[in-house]
Amino acid sequence: MRGAPVIAGTRVPVVKILYLLKEGFTLKEISKQYPHVGIQKLKGAINELAHKVESRPYATQVSQAQTAA
C-alpha cells in the first residue's frame, strides 16, 4: 500500500473504510473490524477526506452517482 493514505497511527487505508461505508457498513461495524482505530478516528479521517475533496477545484463537477440518478 505504498503511498496510499492511511488513518493516522494505523496501517488501515482510508479507501478501505470508504468501500466499507459504500457497502453499507456503519462506523460501529467498521470499528469492530478495526478495534484499534475507534469511531472518533474513523470520523476524523472521513472529515479530513471530505475537506480535501471540497477544497479541490474539480469538487463542483457532477459525480457518476449524480448522473446515474
C-alpha positions in Angstrom: 0.0 0.0 0.0 2.9 2.3 -0.6 1.7 5.9 -0.9 -1.9 5.1 -0.1 -3.4 7.4 2.5 -3.9 5.6 5.8 -5.7 6.5 9.1 -3.2 8.3 11.3 -1.3 5.9 13.6 -2.5 2.8 11.8 -2.0 0.9 8.6 -5.7 1.0 7.7 -6.1 2.5 4.2 -8.7 5.3 4.0 -10.0 3.8 0.8 -10.8 0.5 2.6 -13.0 2.5 5.0 -14.8 4.3 2.1 -15.5 1.0 0.4 -16.9 -0.5 3.6 -19.2 2.6 4.0 -20.2 2.3 0.4 -21.2 -1.3 1.0 -23.5 -0.2 3.9 -21.3 -0.9 6.9 -21.8 1.5 9.8 -18.9 3.2 11.6 -19.7 1.0 14.6 -19.4 -2.1 12.5 -16.2 -0.9 10.9 -14.7 -0.1 14.3 -15.5 -3.7 15.4 -13.4 -4.9 12.4 -10.6 -2.5 13.3 -10.9 -2.1 17.1 -7.5 -0.3 17.3 -8.9 2.5 15.2 -12.0 3.6 17.0 -15.1 5.6 15.9 -13.6 9.0 16.6 -10.6 8.3 14.5 -12.8 7.0 11.7 -14.9 10.2 11.8 -11.8 12.3 11.8 -10.4 10.5 8.7 -13.7 10.9 6.8 -14.0 14.6 7.8 -10.4 15.2 6.6 -11.1 13.5 3.3 -14.3 15.4 2.8 -12.5 18.7 3.4 -9.8 17.8 0.9 -12.4 16.9 -1.7 -14.3 20.1 -1.1 -11.1 22.2 -1.4 -10.3 20.8 -4.9 -11.3 22.9 -7.9 -13.0 19.9 -9.5 -15.1 19.2 -6.4 -18.1 21.0 -8.1 -18.2 18.6 -11.0 -21.0 16.2 -11.2 -20.1 12.7 -10.0 -21.1 9.4 -11.8 -23.6 8.7 -9.0 -25.3 12.0 -9.6 -25.6 11.5 -13.4 -27.0 8.0 -12.9 -29.9 9.2 -10.8 
